[in-house]
Amino acid sequence: MKKTFKLSVMAVATAAAMSFGSVALSDIMIATAGPMTGQYASFGAQMKAGAEQAVADLNAAGGVLGEKLVLEVGDDACDPKQAVAVANQMVNKGVVFMAGHFCSGSSIPASKVYEEEGIVMISPASTNPKLTEEGADNVFRVCGRDDQQGAVAGKFLKENFADQKIAFIHDKTAYGKGLADATMAEYKKLGGEPAMYEAITAGEKDYTALVSKMKQSNIGVMYLGGYHTEGGLIVRQMREQGMDTVLVSGDALVTNEYWSITGPAGEGTLMTFSPDPRKNPVAAPLVEKFRSKGIEPEGYVLYTYGAVQAWAQAANAAGSTDTAKVVAALKSGEFDTVLGKFSFDGKGDVTAPGYVLYKWTNGSYDYL
């Protein structure tokens, strides 16, 4: 039977430590990393806000193993090479835990560094199955997987848009292509016939050619495996061409920046995402704390907070920040977090509930 590790931390006395700069030698270094700059920086801001608040709250409660946590923040800009560089920087800084990365295309190569160097990694956001399928003991995630998300989205498309032509579009990234392919596979398994399958280049501004092609093909629904920036631009350009095609996408649209791009053109956009932790009663005080600071804890704010909580509870249960001991605790325990209670399976995937549908209406998203 799995033990439940509570949020409270153990009071472990520590000797006075010499200091180097503002960091004591006994301080525990942890990190988060994601797109702090670039077109996906809104997600990096979510992760940073969640990690900073988690560290502040843990330190206020006594730290981890009686020692203070110090947070390092890395910027990978969702670029695989930069992610590897960030991972190596964190190794050199003495980080023992990484709450990251965001993009699957960054997390997968960075995870190789953490595996080799013995650093625990819990991603709050990377959904490509490959991240945990490759078998590294030290790699976990508190979000779901694209094969789970694709199954929900594919079934929804088949059941709700049986009379519409559906285009499956992806941005060539590990996340975007993986999600589009998983969704299309489920749609086809249920008897659906895709009307179009196309790739776009992330970062472009003009998708007129794609929109014109979809208009000519009378596409009623566009499923996008990609991010909010490209999705928002395509929606606007569809509306400019007089198309009322519905955009359906995944969890990379969970940022208010999507509506900033689309305006009213984004009305009716559908997406899959894990259950919104802001609606969890146990999270209410924390949600209010964020809002009192002018931060809306949307998207991956609370997922990053929960990733830090899980690691902290595992370290306290293990009585150590030693990777092997913390990994054993992560694999055997149940964690009581802002995301609710959950555990990890043998691959490092979370056992929490899967995906649900959301709808964008008047500038915000909520359950469909």
N, C-alpha and C positions, 0 to 999 in steps of 0.2 A: 504494500500500500504506500502511495506517495505521501511524503510529508508536505505540509503547507508552510512556506516560509513567509512570515509576516513582514510588514513594511518596517517595523521597528528594527533598529540596529543594535548590535551587542555593544555593551560598554566594556571595551578592552583598554586597560591602562597602557599608555605608551610613555617611554622616557622622553625627556626634552631632547629635541633634535637641533642639530646645527642647521643653519639656513644658508641657502645660496640664492641671492637676490630675494625675491618675495616667496619663493617656494621652499618649504622645509624639506629636508632630506627624507623625512618620514611620510611626506604627503604621497597620496596615491594618484598617479597620472592616468586619466582616461581621456577619450576623445570622441568627437563626432566629425564626420566628413561628408561632404556632398557638394552640390553646385551653389557655392556661396556667391559666385559671380556668373554671368552669362544669362542666356535666355530662360533658364530654369531656376534662376536664383530665388524665386519665391518659395520653392521647396527647400532650398538650403536654409532660408530664413526660418521656415517652420522647424526644421531639425535643430537649428541652433537655439531657438527659443525653448524647445522642449528639453534639450540637454542641459541648458543653463539653469532652468528652473528646477530640474531634477537634482542637479548637483547642489544648488542652493538649499533645497529642502532637506536633502540627506545630510548636508553639513550642519544645518540647524538642529537636526535630530541627533547629532553626535558623530556623523561621518560614517565610514565603513571600517569595521574592526577598530573603532576608536581613532581612526586617522582621517584627516581632511582629504577630500577629493579636489583635484585641480583639473579643469577641463581645457583640453587643446581643441582647436577648431581648424579643420583642414578644408581647403577648397580644391575640389577635383574638376569643377566645371562640367561634370558628366562626361569627361574625356578619359578613356581607358589609360592612356600613357600618363596623364597627370595623376590619375588615381593611384597608379603604382608608385609614382614619385611621392605622393602624399603618404602612402602606406610606409614607405621607407623612412620618411621624415618622422613619422610617429614611432617607429622602432627606435630611431636615434634619440628621441625624447624620453624613452623609457615608459611609453604608454603600455598599460596591461589590458586595456579593454577599448574596443572600438564600437561605438553605436553608429554604424554606417555600413556601407555608403547608401546613396539614394538610387541612382540609375543602375540597373542590372549590368549594363556594359562596363560600369566602373567597379561594382562590387565583385564581379567574378574574377577579374585579374588581380585586384587588390587582395582578395581572399587568399591567393597563393602566397603572398608575402606574409600575411598574418599566420597562415598555417606553418610556413617554414620557420618563422620567428617565435611561434608559441604565444600568440596574442588572441584572446577571445574576441570574436566578432559577432554582433547581433545586429542585423540590418532591420530598420524599421519599415523599409519600403521596397526593397528589391524583390520582384516577384517571379523572375525567370527561374524555372525549375532547376536549371543547371547549377545554380548557386549551392544548393544542398544535395543535389543528386551526385555530386562528384566525391562525396564521402569524407570530407574533412571533419574531424571530430569537433573542432573549435568554432565551426561556423553555424550560426542560428539565424532565424528571422522571426519577428513578431507579426508580420503581415502574411497574407495568403500567397498562393502561387498562381501563375498564369493558366495552368491547366485546370485549376479550380475555377478561376475567374472566367475563363473561356467557356467552360461547361455551362455556367449560369447564363452568360451572355448569348451563347449559341442557341440554347433552349428558348430564351426569351425572344430572340429574333424569329425563330421558326414558329413559335406559338402566337406571336403578336403581329407579325408582318408577312403572313403567308401569301398575301396578294400583292406584295411589293417586290420590285427588283432591288437586290441588295448588292452593293459594292463593298469589297473588303480592301482597305487601303492600309499600308504600313509605312513606317519611316526608316526601315532598314536597320534599326537598332536592335540590340538583343531583347530589350523590353518590347518595343513596338511590333517587330515581326513575330516574336514569340507569342504575343497576345493575339494578334490578328490570326495567326495560323491556328492557334488553339481554339479560338472562337469559330473560325470557319470549319474546322474539322468536326466540331460538335454539330454545327448547323447542317453540314453534309450528312453526318451520321443519322440525323433525324429526317433525312429526305430532302433537305433544301438544296437548291441549285444556285450557286453564286453567279451573279450576272457579270461581275467584274472583279479582278484581282490586280492591284497596281501598287507600285512602290513610289514614294515621294522622297525628296531630299530634305532632311530636317534643316531648319535655318533659312530656307527660302522665304520670300515674301509674296511671290506671284504664283498662284496655283490656277491661273485662268485656263490653262490647257487641260488640266485634270477636270476642272469644273465643267468646261465645255463638253468634254468627252462624256461625263456623267449625264449632262443635260440631254445630249444627243441620244444616249442609251436609255433615257427615261428612268433614271435611278431614283427610287423613292426613299431608300435608306442607305446611308453611308456608315459603315462600321470602320472606325479608325483605331489602329494600333499605333499609338503615338502620344504626343504631349499636347498640353493646352494651347501652346503658342501656335503650332501649325493647325490644330483643330479650330481655334478661334478665327484664324485668317481664312480658312476654307469655308467656314460657315458664312462669314461676311461676304465672301466672293460668290457663294451660291445665291445668297439673297439678292445681291446686286444683279445677278443674271435672271432673277425672277423665279428661282427654284425654291420650293418649300420642302426639299429633301431633309429628312430627320437625321441628325448626327447622333450616333450611339458610340460610346467609347468606354475607356476603362478608368482606373484610379489615378491616372496622371492628369485628370481634369479637376481634381479636388483642391482648387485654389481660387480665391476670389478674383485673381488676375485674369482668369478665363473670361469672366463677364466684362472686365475692363477692356478686353480686346474686342469682344463681340457686341457689347451693348445689347439692345433689344433683339438683335439677330440671333442671340444665343437662347432665346426663349424656347423651351421644349426640348433642349438637349438632354439626352439620357446617358447615364454612365453607371458602371458597376464600381463598388467600393466596399470595403469591410464595414460592418456595423459602426455607426458614428459614436465614438467613445464619449463625445460631449453629452450624449443622451443617457449615459450610464449614471444612475444616482450617486454612486460612490465617487464619481469624478466631479460632482457639482461644486464642491468648495474650491477645487483646483481650477476649474473653468472660470469661476468668479474671480479668482486671484489673477489669472491671465487677463481677463477683461478689464479688471481694475487698473492694469498697467497699459491698457490700450492695445493688447494683443488678442486677436481672435484665435483660439486654439483649434483651427481648422486642419483638415488634411492629416499631416504626419507630425504635428506638434505633440499630441498625446501618445502617438506610437513611439516617438523617440524617447519621451519621458518614461514610458513603460519598459522600453528596452533597457534603459539605465537602471530602473527599479529591479528588473529581473536579475541583471548581473549583480547588483548590490546585495540582493537577498541570497543569491547563490554563494557569493564570497563570504558573507556572514555565516551561512550554514556550513560552508567548508572550513571556516576558521582561517582562511588564507586567500590571497590573491593569486596563488600558484595556479597556472593554467589548467593542469591536469585535474587538480582538486575542484576548481570552479566548474570545469566541463562536466565532471562527474555529478556535481550538485545540480547543474542545469538539466542534465539528462534524467535525473531521478526525482526531481522535486516538482511541486506545484507552486506557482507564484501568484501572490495577491497584489495586483497592480491597478493602476488607473484604467487599464483596459479590461479589468475583471480578472477572474482567476483563470490561469491557463498553465499548461505544461508543454514540453517539447517532445516530439517523437524521436525515434532513433536517428533520423536524418538531420534533425535540427529544425524541423518545421513545427510551427505552432499548432496546437490542437484547438485553438479558439474557433468560434463560428466563422463561416465563410463569407460569401459575397451577397450583397443585396443591390437592388436597382434604386437609383436616385434620378431626380428630374430637376433641371435648372428652371426656375421661375422667378421673374422679377429680381434678378441679381443675386439669388442665393439658391443653394441646392438642399433638397430634403428627400426623404424616402418617397418613392413612387407610390 
